[in-house]
Amino acid sequence: MQSRSHTVEPSQAPFAVCTVIWKNYLAHARTLAESLRAHHPGLPFIVLVADRVDGYFDAAAEEFEIIELEQLEIPDVRRLCFQYSPFVLNTAMKAWLLGYLLGRRGVHKVLYLDADIQVFDQLTDLAGLLDRWSIVLTPHLTAPTRDRETVAAVERAMLLFGAYNLGFIGVARSEATDRFLAWWQDRLRRYCVLAPERGLFVDQKWIDLVPGLFDGVHVLRDATYNVARWNLHSRQLTIRDDRVLVDGRPCRFFHFSGFDPRCGEVARGNRFYTFERLGEAAELYRRYAELLYRNGFAETIQWPQAFSVFDNGEPIPDELRMRYLALGDEVDKFGDPFATAAPNSLYRTWRAEETGVRGVVAKLRRNAAWLAGRVHARLT
């Protein structure tokens, strides 16, 4: 879906930038696009909607190119859309979007940025690294800490969530990148799972293996890139008028991961990070919240996610998604997993189990396990 304002073909540009959103994150994409245009006017910015537009907005009227999942032509995409929650699906689609842009759109260099990033300076130097390297990664942390509380809350967390933050990845067209993306897509088909206790954290934890598995990988330790709450303890961020500096140099981009402007927290549910702990960066969050609301956040955040419900409108429970994933190729017998009409549909099979004797017993067991867990938590 080409926007009216989009004039430069990605294959003709020095590099392109892309992101993945649900449609209710459209305000984030607009805010990222504004910040990108301020430093790179006319640069191609491609937004994949891992969802469906469904008439909620006019894609052609946006200041960037919108594409939908069907354009990627992923085999069994409906299966992926069902087995993964909207959050997990969003992370998994990154690998296919990069492959699509490099392989079918003729882009030579692509920078992926999460939609909750704001660009504060030019990215030409970053894209220039892709003249020498096939893959560019940024680590969560670039300097150790001696503070025990930070070690416990930050360094140990990264052992679970991954050494590299996948809010950013840069790739160039090459044989090494082709091998990497084929490998990553294969892993994400079955193992894009939110289970850090099992060594899996959606698309991100797999990237720990990439510097060892593939040639042409560069780890960018420049502190001005991918600045975020988890690395501010080792980076001095200051604001001088409209300039954002990190260790006295221009901040290239800041990552507002987990921030919801509707709540009073830096990251919902995370008690370690407070606005007081952020120092001057707290002002960035205030300004970012204003930009989100100016770009329609209050409206867009209410829009439903298409793959969160069956075709009859009933919500899909996460437990059922996990059961579906565990069945592997056996799920083919159900046909379209979102469909509810056919007698042998996944929905009707699940509902029969839920209402039958087996379903009642299973519910009792789940409730007993939940209660035992609550009791254990109170006693420890």
C-alpha positions, -999 to +999 in steps of 0.1 A: +000+000+000+020+030-013+013+063+005+009+095-015+039+111+001+062+082-005+083+090-036+117+071-033+117+035-042+135+015-015+157-002-041+169+032-053+177+046-018+210+043+000+192+024+027+157+018+040+142+017+075+114-006+085+093-016+115+065-040+125+034-029+144-002-039+152-026-013+139-032-001+174+005+010+174+000+033+145+007+064+166+041+049+175+049+044+138+039+079+130+061+093+158+091+072+146+084+084+110+084+120+120+117+117+138+133+098+109+121+124+084+137+152+105+171+137+097+165+118+065+139+135+044+126+112+017+142+080+031+120+049+025+102+039+057+082+006+054+058-004+081+045-040+083+011-044+100+012-078+116-025-075+118-052-063+094-060-027+086-097-036+084-107-001+074-096+015+107-073+040+089-064+050+053-030+034+047-024+055+015-027+087+036+001+078+059+036+094+055+052+060+049+045+028+031+022+002+047+023-034+039+002-063+053+012-099+062-003-113+030+022-094+009+051-113+025+036-146+010+047-166+041+037-203+038+011-213+064+009-177+077-025-184+092-010-211+113+017-186+126-010-160+133-029-185+155-001-203+173+015-170+185-002-142+204-002-108+187+029-097+207+049-128+198+037-127+162+049-091+159+084-101+169+085-132+146+076-112+115+108-092+117+128-120+100+103-123+071+100-086+066+138-082+063+139-111+038+111-096+018+128-062+015+162-076+006+149-104-017+118-091-034+120-054-031+157-051-041+168-032-011+205-033-005+207-022+032+179-022+058+178-009+093+150-023+114+138-001+143+111-010+168+081+013+165+087+027+201+120+042+190+127+079+184+155+090+161+175+121+173+203+122+147+214+109+113+218+072+107+241+074+077+271+062+097+251+033+110+240+023+075+275+028+063+286-001+085+266-024+062+291-016+034+316-037+054+293-061+074+263-082+066+247-080+100+249-053+127+237-058+162+237-036+194+241-052+228+218-044+256+248-035+278+282-021+268+298-015+302+297-035+334+283-021+367+296-025+402+262-017+418+248-049+432+212-038+427+218-031+390+236-064+385+206-082+400+180-062+380+198-056+347+227-078+340+210-110+353+179-101+333+199-100+301+212-135+307+175-145+303+163-121+276+194-120+254+227-102+250+215-082+220+185-059+218+163-066+188+147-032+189+174-027+162+191-049+136+208-039+104+213-062+075+228-059+040+221-081+010+247-109+010+250-147+011+257-145+048+225-126+054+205-150+033+218-179+054+211-160+086+175-151+077+167-186+065+180-200+098+162-174+118+129-179+100+131-216+105+137-212+143+109-187+147+083-210+130+083-232+160+103-216+187+094-179+189+082-185+225+081-163+256+098-187+280+131-172+293+132-200+320+136-224+291+162-203+273+137-189+248+127-152+245+107-147+213+129-137+183+156-121+205+173-148+224+182-167+192+204-138+182+229-147+210+241-175+186+245-153+155+280-140+160+292-175+164+272-191+136+276-166+107+303-145+091+301-108+086+285-099+120+294-066+137+286-058+173+282-021+176+292-009+210+288+028+203+269+042+233+249+067+212+228+040+196+199+021+210+199+041+243+173+027+267+164+024+303+186-007+308+218+009+298+214+044+312+234+034+343+266+034+321+257+063+298+253+100+307+223+114+289+218+151+289+193+174+271+205+208+258+175+226+243+163+202+216+196+182+215+199+149+232+235+140+241+250+107+254+284+111+270+286+145+253+279+132+217+246+133+198+222+105+207+213+086+175+181+069+187+164+062+220+143+031+227+112+036+248+106-001+252+076-011+274+065+025+280+027+031+281+019+068+283-014+060+300+003+048+332+028+065+355+056+039+350+087+038+328+078+002+319+046-013+330+051-038+358+088-031+362+095-017+397+133-013+393+131+015+367+116+048+380+115+082+365+138+094+393+163+067+384+163+079+348+176+114+355+173+137+325+160+109+304+127+113+323+121+145+303+124+124+270+096+102+282+074+132+289+080+146+255+076+112+238+042+108+255+031+142+241+042+131+206+023+099+208-010+116+218-005+142+191-002+114+166-035+098+176-025+074+204-058+079+223-078+067+193-054+041+178-046+022+210-083+012+212-083-006+179-087-044+181-060-068+169-074-090+141-057-122+151-067-121+188-102-136+181-119-164+162-140-155+132-170-154+156-154-127+177-146-149+207-111-143+222-084-169+217-069-180+250-031-182+252-034-217+266-051-229+234-024-212+212+003-232+231-016-264+227-020-257+190+017-250+187+026-282+205+006-303+180+029-296+152+017-307+118-013-325+134-030-291+133-035-295+095-066-316+102-084-285+116-080-264+085-081-226+091-076-224+129-097-191+131-127-207+115-155-219+138-183-232+115-170-266+105-178-296+127-141-306+128-128-271+134-103-264+161-128-242+178-156-268+180-131-295+191-118-272+218-153-262+229-164-299+231-135-307+254-142-276+275-179-286+281-174-324+283-163-344+313-127-343+303-129-306+301-144-303+336-117-325+350-090-305+332-104-273+346-104-287+381-068-297+378-058-263+364-076-246+393-059-268+418-025-262+403-032-224+404-043-225+440-013-246+450+010-220+434-007-192+453-003-210+486+033-218+478+040-181+470+025-170+503+046-194+522+080-186+506 
